[in-house]
């Protein structure tokens, strides 16, 4: 890992949200001597809406976190992608990746962050005192230290931080006043569940399944011998909601696909997300948003966790640079906004094109016919997505 801080300074950073993005950021900051508090409102391990797949770029990010081998040991290797476009099957090899549960990966990164020196508090919420920040008549308002109230079942505590990193995922709605939406939430909504005791003759180990039709798309992957992860993006709106419950709609998409014998009725409680497509101002002053909190474009077969880790690592690097160079803290937000746009703009554009194509009946039909005969045509797309 790059040694981008040469000495320990007095600055202290708060990271809100201990998912993949937040935990990665806290881990990297702690490793280079930055004092960091990592708070999470839930108790881990916990389930999370996620496709649970990581490709080569994600494995490289895990390498930077020094967690690649640990993650591989707790995961299922993936080597094939099996798609169903309007019931037409596409089978292609993919670069080696892994399928790993968020119940496993997230605590793994949090534990590494704590070992590195991060102060981790679970079942804790953070309330930013925006009233002290939102002083438009003061030119220096963006450079004020950030006052935060940390709340647990036992106590409320007021603390002051040099910078705050918000990594609270798709639930980070309290930021609107300071980091407003540039693209309000819209588009499909996410659904995730796990299925136990699904025979491995229906969903093979090492294969990522993707069924696409007019109501959305569903991804399936085996996490281990007894557990199957199911993640979907379904059309939103009143007309779509009349098609049935999310579970019924997912089952119908799978039933209409070329995949046979997959029964999702013995599943865990279903989890949903708000509408997926969104983008906010990623930084202002001493406050920045990373991962899904900064914006979200539906990933396709595993880019989401990779983007989250990359976002966390890059945010830590920028914060450490500000500390090490004794730069102006008020420039952190603006620098991060530029950096995050440059970081993932190309990949997210590719994924947006793919997901939009998956919603078009004609495009799905054309893709099914073409890729079934010439699967190698997808290689440039896969290579582009899997580069960091």
N, C-alpha and C positions, 0 to 999 in steps of 0.2 A: 504494500500500500504506500501511496505517496506520503512523505512526511512534510505536510504543508503547514505545520505550526512548529516554530522553533523553541518556544518557551510558553509556560503557563502564565496567563494573565488573569486579572480580577473579574473579567466579564463572566456573566452567568446567563445561560440560555434555557428557555423552557420549550419543550416539545410536547404538544398536545395531541394525543392519539398514538397508541403503541402498535398499530398495524405495521405492515411491511415498510411503508415509507417512513413513518415516524421512528420506528425502532432502528432502521438502517441509519437514519440521520443521527440519532442519539448515540448509536454505537460508534460511528466514525468520529463524532465530536469528542466522545469520552476517550477514545484511543489516542487522540493527539493532545490530551490534557485540558480540554475545555470543560469547565464545570457545567453540567447539564442535568436538569430535572426532566424526567419522562413520566407523564401522567396519562392514565387510561381510565375511562369511566366504567368499563366492564372488568370482570374477573376472567383471567385466562386460565385454561384454554377456552375458547369460544368459537362457535361456528360463524361463518361469514359468507355472504353471497360472493361466489368466486368460481371460475372455471378450473382452478387448481393446477393449471399446466404452466410449465416453464420451459422455454426453448434454449438454444445455445447462448443467446445474448443474456438471458436470465442466469444461466449457469456461470457466465463470466462475471456477472454482478455478484453472485454468491461467492465467487472466488475472491473478489475484492473485499468482501466481508469476512473472508477466511472461514466460510461456512459451507463451501461446496461439498466436501466429502461428508460432512454431517447430514446435509440435506439429502444427498444421494442415498445414504444408508437408511433413511426413513421414507423413501419414496418408491414409486413404480416407474421404471424406465419406459419412455414412449419412443416409438420408431416409425409408426405408420399413422396416416390420416385417412379416414374413411368418410366420404361425404355423400349426402343424398340430396340431389337437386331435383325437385319435382318428382321424386321417386327414382331418379336415375343415379346409379352408383358411380362414384369416383374413388378409386383406391390408389394412393400414392405413398411412397416412402418420404419421410421427413428427417431432417437432422435430429440426432439423438437429443431428447429432452427428458423431463421428469414430470410426474403427476404427484403432487404432495398436498395433503390437507392443510388448511389454514390453522386448524387446531394444533398442528405439529410445527409448521414453519414460523408462525408469529411468535409463540413462546420461545422458540429456539433463538431468534434474533434478539428478543427482549432479554433473555438470559445472558447472551453474549454482551449486550450493552451494559447490563448490571455488573457483570464480571469486569468489564473494562473501566468501570467507575461511575456510570450513570446512576443517579438517584431515582429509582423506579417506584411509583406509587400507583397501585391498582385501585379500582372503584373510587376514583377521584375525578371530579369535574373542575374545569378551569373557567373562570369568568373574567374576561378582560374588561378593565375599567375604561370603556371607550369615552366616557364623559370627560375624563382627564386628558384624553388624546385629541378629541374632536374640537380643537380650538382654531377655527379657520382664520381668526384675526391675528394669530400668533405665527410669524414666519417659521419659528423653530418648533412648531407643534410636532412635526414628523420625527424630530430627534429627541423627544422626551423618552425617558426610561418607561418601560411598560409595567404598570401596576396590575397585578392579577390576584384574584381571590381563589384559592384552592379549597375545594369543599370535599370532605369525606364524611362518613357516618359519624365519626368521632369528633370532628372539629372543622372550623373554618379558619383559614390562615391567609393573611395578606403578604404577598411577596413582590419584589421588584426585580425585573430582568432587563438585561441589556438588549435582548431580542427574543421574540416569540415565533416559533415555527408551528403552524397549524397543520396537522396531518390527520384531521378527524374524518377523513373520507367524505362520502356522499352526505353525511349528516351535518356538515359544517355550515349550517344555515345562519348562525349568529354573526357571521362575518360581514353580512351584506352592508352594514353601515360603513365599515372601514375599507373592505375589499369588495366592491360591488360587482354584480354579474355583468359581464360583457356579452354573454350569450345565456339567456335564462334557460332553466331546465326544460327540455322538450324531448320529443322522440319516444322510443320504446322504453319500457321499464324492465328491470332485471328480476329474475327469479332464480332461486337456488335451493337444492335439497339433496339429501343423500339417501341412497337405497341400500338396505342391508340384505344379505343372503341372495343376491342376484347371481344366478349360475354363470360361471365364466365362459360357458358356451354361447351365451347371448351377447355379452360384452367382453371381448377378448382383452387380456392384459397387454399393455403396450400400444394400444390403438386409441386414437382420439376420434370419436364419432361426432359428426356434425350433420344434423338434419335441417334443411331449409325449405320453407314454403311461404305462402302468402301471409300467414299469421305471425311469422318471426322465425327464429332459429333456436335449436336446442343442441347443446354440446354434452357429451357423455364421456367419462373416462373412469377406468378402474383405479381406485386408490390403493387397494390391497385385496387380499383373497375374499374378503367379506363385505367390502364397502364400495359403492359406486357413486361418483359425484355427478350431479346433473345441474347444469346452468343454462339459462335461457334468456333471450331478449324478446319480449312479446310486444306486439303493437298495442299502443295505448289509445284511450279515447272511449267515448260512450258506445260507439258502434262495436268496437272490438270487445268491450267488456260483456256484451250480450252473447258472445260465443261460449261462455262458460267460465268456470273458475280457472285460475292460472294452472292448476294441476291438470284439470280436464283438457285445457288447450295444449299443454305440453304433451300429454299422452296422445292426443290426436295427431300432433305433428310427427311424433315418433311412429305412430301406427300408419300414417300415410307415407312414411319413408320406406326405403328398401331394407331397413333393419327389422328383423323378425324376433318375436317372442320377448320383447322388453316390456315388463310390467312394472309400473312406477307406483302402484297403489300402496305398497308396504314401505313407505318412505318416512323420513324424519319430518318434523314440522317444517313447513315451507317458509322461506325467507324472501322478502321482496325489497327492491330499492325504489327510490323516486325515479322519475324519468331520467334517462341516462345522459343525454347529450347536454353539455353545459361548459361554460368557461367563465372564470372570474378574473378580475385584476389580481395578479399573483403576488404582488407585494407593494407595500407602501410604508415608508419609514422603516421602523424596526420590526415590522410584522410581515411574515411571508407565509404563503400557503403552498404546500407540496402535495404530491400524489393526487388522489381523487378530489381533495379539497380545492385544488387549483383549477380543476377542469377535468372533463371526462369525455372521451370518445370511445364507443364500444370497441374493446379489443377483440381480436379474432384469434382463437386458439392460443391464448397464453401470454399475450404481450402485457396485460395489465399489471401483473406482479413485477415484471421486468421494469416497466416504466416507473413503478412506485419505488423500487430499490434505487434506480438511477437518479430519480428525483431527490431521494433522501441523501444519497452520497454526494451529489452535486451541490445541494444546499449546504451540507456540512462543510464542503470544501470552500464555498464562498464565504460562509460565516468565519471560518478559520482564517481565511485570507484577510478579511476585514480586521479581525483581531490582531493578526500578526503584523500587518502593515500599518496598524493604528489609523485605519481609514475612518471616514465619517460614517457613523452608524445610520445616519439619515439616508445614505445612498444605498443601503442594503436592499430595500424593497424594489427600487428602480432597476438595480443591477440584476436582481433575481427575475424580474418580469422579462427582461431581455433574454436572460440565460435560459429560462424554461421554454420560451418560444423557440429559440434556436435548437434546444436539446431534442425535442420530440416532434417538431412540426412536420417533418417529412414522413416519419413513420405513421403519425396519426392521420395524415392525409391519405396514405395508402390504405390504412384500415378503414377509413371512412368510405373510400371508393369501393372496397370489398363488401362492407356491410350494406351499402346502398345497392350494390349489384345483387346481393342476396335477397333483397326485397322486390326485385323486378322479376316477374314471371318469365319474361322473354330472356333476360340476362341469365337467370338460373338454367333455363333450358339450353341456351347456347353454351354455358360453362359446362353443364353436364355432358353434353355431346362431345365437346372439344377435349375436355380434360380426361374423359373416359378413354379416348383414343390416344391422346398425347399428354400424359400426366407431366412430362418433363417441362411443358410450357409454364408450369407454376413455379419452376425453380428460381427464376430471377426475382419473383415476388417474395418467396420464402427467404432467399438470401438477403434481400434488402431489409426485411423486417428483423432478421436475426443478427444484424450488425449493430454494434453499439456506436 
